[in-house]
Amino acid sequence: MKLGFLVILIALLNTGCINQKIHQGNVIDADSIWIIQEGDTRFSIESEMGSPAIVDSAHPERALYIEDFYDEETDEKYTRGVEVTYDEAFRAKNIRRFGFE
């Protein structure tokens, strides 16, 4: 009885030590990144892409949409994202896409 309880307890404690491969950051739709264009307003870009993962208070004109994920087939980590730089009127003046090759 005590041995069975001990085995179950050890099994439960070990499940907390398993490294979970989870999706982090924004979930970026590959089609959405091509819809947004320079000249679009911050509101329209956030309506399409959602809230940015990173907004730097030192650079409020820049927003970064980034996602890290594991490909289950190759077991490799990938990072891809979109960096949007806005002008004083909060219109996109530069859009840099990376990791979508």
C-alpha positions as a printed Julia matrix, in Angstrom:
101×3 Matrix{Float64}:
  0.0    0.0     0.0
  2.73   2.47    0.98
  4.82   1.45   -2.03
  1.92   2.13   -4.42
  1.33   5.53   -2.84
  5.04   6.35   -3.11
  5.15   5.37   -6.81
  2.1    7.53   -7.57
  3.56  10.45   -5.61
  6.88  10.27   -7.47
  5.09  10.03  -10.83
  3.01  13.12  -10.03
  6.03  15.1    -8.89
  7.95  14.22  -12.06
  5.18  15.52  -14.31
  5.96  19.04  -13.08
  9.53  18.67  -14.36
  8.63  17.92  -17.98
  9.69  20.63  -20.44
  6.53  21.67  -22.27
  6.98  22.93  -25.82
  4.55  25.82  -25.92
  3.78  28.65  -28.29
  4.97  32.03  -26.98
  4.22  35.54  -28.13
  1.68  36.55  -30.74
  0.0   34.0   -32.96
  0.84  35.51  -36.31
 -1.31  34.61  -39.28
  0.96  34.45  -42.32
 -1.79  36.01  -44.46
 -2.29  38.96  -42.08
  1.3   40.15  -42.35
  0.84  40.84  -46.06
 -2.46  42.7   -45.54
 -0.94  45.47  -43.44
  0.85  48.17  -45.44
  2.84  51.32  -44.91
  0.44  54.21  -44.34
 -2.05  52.1   -42.34
 -3.05  53.51  -38.96
 -1.97  51.93  -35.69
 -5.64  51.16  -34.99
 -6.11  49.28  -38.28
 -2.89  47.3   -37.8
 -3.81  46.34  -34.23
 -7.29  45.39  -35.45
 -5.7   43.0   -37.94
 -2.72  41.73  -35.91
 -3.88  42.12  -32.31
 -1.89  43.78  -29.54
  1.87  43.78  -30.07
  3.97  41.43  -27.97
  6.51  44.16  -27.22
  5.91  47.89  -26.9
  9.01  49.74  -25.73
  8.16  52.78  -23.6
 11.45  54.37  -24.71
 10.4   53.94  -28.36
  6.59  54.27  -28.45
  6.67  54.61  -32.23
  7.79  50.97  -32.58
  5.68  47.83  -32.09
  6.93  44.26  -32.34
  4.74  41.28  -33.12
  6.8   38.16  -32.48
  6.16  34.48  -32.0
  8.37  31.58  -30.95
  7.16  28.1   -31.68
  8.39  24.55  -32.11
  7.82  22.58  -35.28
  6.68  19.19  -34.04
  7.86  17.44  -37.2
 11.46  18.69  -37.08
 11.56  19.46  -33.33
 13.16  22.84  -34.09
 12.4   26.26  -32.6
 11.42  29.05  -34.97
 11.07  32.78  -34.41
  9.18  35.0   -36.78
  7.62  38.39  -36.52
  6.75  41.83  -37.77
  8.26  45.11  -36.6
  6.15  48.19  -37.32
  7.54  51.72  -36.97
  4.99  54.54  -36.81
  5.3   58.24  -37.62
  4.04  61.1   -35.43
  0.47  60.63  -36.78
  0.56  56.91  -35.79
  0.67  55.72  -39.39
  3.02  52.88  -40.32
  6.09  54.3   -41.99
  8.13  51.07  -42.06
  7.12  47.4   -41.79
  9.84  44.77  -41.42
  8.84  41.1   -41.68
 11.24  38.33  -40.62
 11.19  34.55  -40.35
  8.58  33.94  -43.05
 10.93  32.48  -45.66
